[in-house]
Amino acid sequence: MDPRTAAQRFADTWQHAWTHHDVEALITLYADDAEHTSMPFRPPHRGRGAIADYIRWSFTGETDPHVTFATPVVDGDRAAIEFRVHAHDNGTPVTLAGCVFAHFNEHGQAVRTRDYWHTTEGHH
């Protein structure tokens, strides 16, 4: 799959599936042996199962997410994609803003991803 197509599919699927907390849709984006690092100093999540567990955990306490992903910036088989989420975390309005860096295989699946993100109270 063309990396631009893979990156746009990744962004579109994440935008829709995060809004609906659809973990099953999200894990289809990843190769079986993919590795995801959710923050620079956390250990990586290795394999679809571990990535799915992390995603489920990250959705805990989150309600009413409004999610937007920007158009991916693609270079070769890698992409950078900014995102912003307005949600409620255990009832408190929050904004999460960040960027995911993804490396895709020839099938358009993510083989390595890493996120950098920040949260603040309120919707900004």
N, C-alpha and C positions, 0 to 999 in steps of 0.2 A: 504494500500500500504506500502511496506517495506520502512522505512525512507531513506535508501541509494538510492533506486530508486527514491523516491520523491525528494531528494536533487540533484541528478544528472539531473533529469528532470527540476528542478527549474533553475539550472545553465545553462543547454543547451538552455532552452526557453528564459531566460534572454539574453544570448549571442546573439542569433539569432534575437529576437524581438527588442532588443535595437538597433541593427545595422539597423533595418528597421523602427524604431519608431512605432512598432506594439503594441499599448496599449491594444487592444482587446485580443491578445494572452497572454499578461502579466497578465491581471486581472483574467484569468482562473486559475492561480496558487494559488489564494488566496480564503480562505473560505469567505462566505458572510459577516461574522462579524469579519473579520481579523483586526488586528491593526498593523500599520507600523509607526515606528519612523525613520525619515530620518536623523536626527542628534541629539546628546544628549540633546540639550537645546531647540529643537523645540517641539511644541505640537504634539502628535501622530495623524495620519490619521486613522480614524475608519470606517471600512466598505469598500466594494469593490468600491463604487462610489467615496469616498474620496481618496482612494488610486489611482484610475484611474485619478482623477483630478490632484493629485500631480505629477503623472508620466507625464501627458500631459504638465503640467507647466514646469517640469524639462527638457523636450525635446525642449522647446521654445528657439530659437536662436542657437541650436546645429545642425551642419551639418557634413556629412562625418564621422560618428562614426565608428571606428574599435574597437571592443569589444572582450575581452577575459575573461573567467571565469576559475578559477583553479578547480581542482578536489575537491569536497566538503570533509571536515573533519566532520565525523558524529559520534555522541555519543547519543545513545538512539533515541529519536524522534527530536533531534536538530542537526543543522549543521552550520558550519562556512565556508563561501565561499569567497575567495578573487577575486577581479576583477580589470581590468585596461582598460581604454578607452582612445584612441587617437581620438580627434575630433577637430572641429572648433567651437568656441563659439563666435557668432556674427563676424565671419571672422578671429578670432585670434586662432592660434593653441594652444590647451591645452591638458594636460594629467590629467586624473582623476584616482586615485588609491584608493581602499578601500576594505571593507569587509562587507558582509551581514551575519547576524546571523538569522537563521530561525528555528521556532518551527512548526512541522507538525502534523496534525491530522491523524486519522486512514485512511482517504481517500487520503492522500498524499498532501493535501492542506496546505498552510502556514496559521497558525492562528495568529502568532506574528512574526514580522520581525523588525530588526533595522539595520541601516547602520552607518558605520564610514568611512568617505572618505575625501580626500584632493585633491586639484587641484593646478596645476602650469602651467604657460605659457610654450609653446613649447611641443614637443613630446619627452618624456623620457622613 
